[in-house]
Amino acid sequence: MTKVQAEVRLEVTVAVPPARLWDLLVDWERQARWVPFTRVWYVSGPRLGVGTRIAARTGVGPFAFTDLMTVTAVDAPHRYEVVHTGAVVRGVGAFAVEDDGAGSRFVWWERVEVPGGPLAPVLWLVGGPATRVAFGWALRRLRRLAEAG
């Protein structure tokens, strides 16, 4: 059976220096303030470094799942990469921050295996646009939070 791989990549310009945005991104527990319907917590390993393990619970009520992640690369304050190893989300992702002269450009991308077996292509027809909307909402919230100080 062929596995369905999906990629989502969104970016936003934020009027704060990269180091300030970075501090907000790697404050795991604070991610709940900008990622909708998600609570993130530190699990083990260094607080931020290769081997850091974090978990994120996303959803509402019984319609939720836990995403387990391990940080696989860090180039502070510019980029960190994770591998997703949970039961629902499996794949890789990254947060990248670039200085754009007037602030920061933040890029969030994920490349994951779509769950659902033979139904995965159909699920992604709905899930793909919904994921992009959720990521866009998160990036707008992140920008507001960062720029508010």
HELIX and SHEET records of a PDB file:
HELIX    1   1 PRO A   18  LEU A   25  1                                   8    
HELIX    2   2 TRP A   28  ARG A   33  5                                   6    
HELIX    3   3 GLY A  117  LEU A  119  5                                   3    
HELIX    4   4 ALA A  120  ALA A  148  1                                  29    
SHEET    1   A 7 GLN A   5  VAL A  14  0                                        
SHEET    2   A 7 SER A 104  GLU A 113 -1                                        
SHEET    3   A 7 ARG A  90  ASP A  99 -1                                        
SHEET    4   A 7 ARG A  79  THR A  85 -1                                        
SHEET    5   A 7 PHE A  63  ASP A  75 -1                                        
SHEET    6   A 7 ARG A  53  VAL A  60 -1                                        
SHEET    7   A 7 THR A  38  SER A  44 -1                                        
END                                                                             
